[in-house]
């Protein structure tokens, strides 16, 4: 069973995404977070909401430019 909230480090460990990519997806509002009580506090990812969105096909992760180029060359 997964926790209802996770730190960025734990989320990266479970998903295999890099910290940089996770922070980018948080800034783009693709990965939901718990509102912070104070600025500069610990960022917690709302894992339950993320899993719900994944199950409902509401999240589309962007394809990196290098991977997109590889896919285009194979087509």
LUMKOLMI-889004 format. One line per 4 residues: number of its first residue (from 1); their letters; for each residue z, y, x of N, C-alpha, C. Coordinates in steps of 0.02 Angstrom, whole numbers, padded with zeros to 5 digits. Layout:
BEGIN
NUM	A	Z/Y/X/Z/Y/X/Z/Y/X; ...
***
This chain:
BEGIN
1	XXXX	00000/-00059/00042/00000/00000/00000/00000/00062/00044; -00038/00110/00025/-00044/00172/00063/00006/00224/00038; 00028/00267/00082/00074/00321/00063/00038/00371/00019; 00076/00408/-00020/00045/00458/-00065/00024/00520/-00027
5	XXXX	00058/00536/00028/00038/00591/00072/00039/00566/00143; -00004/00596/00184/-00008/00575/00254/-00019/00635/00299; 00004/00630/00360/-00012/00680/00410/-00085/00670/00431; -00111/00720/00464/-00180/00715/00489/-00186/00657/00538
9	XXXX	-00136/00648/00581/-00138/00593/00630/-00142/00525/00597; -00100/00514/00547/-00099/00450/00512/-00164/00439/00475; -00191/00491/00443/-00254/00487/00407/-00311/00468/00456; -00311/00499/00514/-00361/00483/00565/-00356/00410/00588
13	XXXX	-00294/00388/00596/-00282/00319/00617/-00309/00269/00565; -00298/00283/00501/-00319/00237/00448/-00394/00239/00435; -00424/00299/00441/-00495/00306/00424/-00542/00299/00483; -00517/00311/00543/-00560/00309/00602/-00596/00374/00614
17	XXXX	-00583/00426/00574/-00614/00491/00585/-00577/00529/00640; -00613/00573/00674/-00581/00614/00725/-00540/00670/00693; -00492/00695/00731/-00451/00751/00706/-00494/00812/00691; -00543/00824/00734/-00587/00881/00724/-00625/00875/00658
21	XXXX	-00651/00816/00643/-00689/00805/00582/-00644/00811/00521; -00583/00784/00525/-00536/00788/00469/-00518/00861/00455; -00504/00899/00507/-00488/00970/00498/-00547/01008/00467; -00607/00991/00489/-00668/01022/00461/-00675/01006/00387
25	XXXX	-00663/00943/00368/-00668/00922/00298/-00613/00952/00255; -00554/00963/00285/-00500/00997/00249/-00520/01070/00236; -00547/01103/00287/-00568/01173/00278/-00624/01180/00227; -00667/01128/00221/-00721/01128/00172/-00698/01103/00103
29	XXXX	-00633/01091/00095/-00602/01067/00033/-00629/00999/00011; -00652/00958/00057/-00675/00890/00041/-00616/00842/00042; -00570/00853/00088/-00508/00813/00090/-00452/00855/00060; -00421/00831/00005/-00369/00871/-00028/-00303/00869/00011
33	XXXX	-00268/00926/00011/-00204/00931/00044/-00150/00953/-00005; -00088/00944/00015/-00031/00967/-00023/-00019/01040/-00006; -00009/01084/-00055/00004/01155/-00039/00065/01162/00007; 00058/01206/00056/00112/01217/00105/00162/01267/00078
37	XXXX	00227/01256/00093/00279/01302/00072/00278/01365/00114; 00258/01358/00178/00255/01416/00222/00194/01411/00266; 00167/01467/00286/00109/01468/00329/00126/01437/00396; 00081/01397/00422/00092/01365/00487/00133/01302/00483
41	XXXX	00148/01278/00422/00186/01217/00414/00143/01155/00425; 00173/01098/00420/00139/01035/00428/00088/01024/00372; 00026/01006/00390/-00026/00993/00341/-00020/00920/00319; -00012/00910/00254/-00008/00843/00226/-00068/00830/00181
45	XXXX	-00101/00774/00191/-00159/00756/00152/-00136/00719/00090; -00164/00737/00032/-00148/00704/-00031/-00190/00641/-00035; -00162/00586/-00009/-00199/00523/-00003/-00215/00493/-00071; -00171/00500/-00120/-00185/00473/-00187/-00245/00507/-00218
49	XXXX	-00249/00574/-00212/-00306/00611/-00239/-00370/00593/-00201; -00365/00586/-00135/-00423/00567/-00094/-00449/00499/-00116; -00404/00450/-00125/-00424/00382/-00146/-00455/00384/-00216; -00427/00426/-00261/-00454/00431/-00329/-00524/00459/-00327
53	XXXX	-00535/00511/-00286/-00602/00540/-00281/-00652/00491/-00250; -00630/00453/-00202/-00674/00402/-00171/-00693/00350/-00224; -00645/00326/-00262/-00658/00275/-00314/-00705/00301/-00367; -00703/00366/-00381/-00745/00397/-00433/-00811/00423/-00403
57	XXXX	-00824/00409/-00340/-00884/00433/-00305/-00891/00509/-00308; -00836/00544/-00301/-00837/00617/-00304/-00836/00649/-00234; -00830/00608/-00183/-00831/00634/-00114/-00892/00607/-00078; -00929/00654/-00049/-00986/00635/-00008/-00972/00662/00062
61	XXXX	-00964/00617/00110/-00952/00639/00178/-01018/00658/00210; -01020/00714/00245/-01082/00737/00276/-01104/00690/00332; -01170/00683/00340/-01198/00642/00394/-01206/00687/00455; -01180/00667/00512/-01187/00708/00572/-01261/00717/00591
65	XXXX	-01279/00774/00620/-01349/00788/00637/-01382/00733/00680; -01345/00706/00729/-01373/00653/00772/-01389/00591/00732; -01344/00572/00686/-01355/00513/00644/-01413/00526/00596; -01418/00586/00568/-01472/00604/00523/-01540/00598/00559
69	XXXX	-01542/00622/00621/-01604/00618/00660/-01624/00545/00672; -01574/00502/00687/-01587/00431/00697/-01613/00399/00633; -01582/00415/00576/-01604/00387/00512/-01675/00409/00494; -01690/00473/00508/-01756/00499/00494/-01810/00466/00537
73	XXX	-01792/00450/00599/-01842/00419/00644/-01854/00346/00625; -01806/00314/00593/-01814/00245/00572/-01856/00239/00509; -01859/00293/00469/-01895/00291/00405/-01970/00298/00413
***
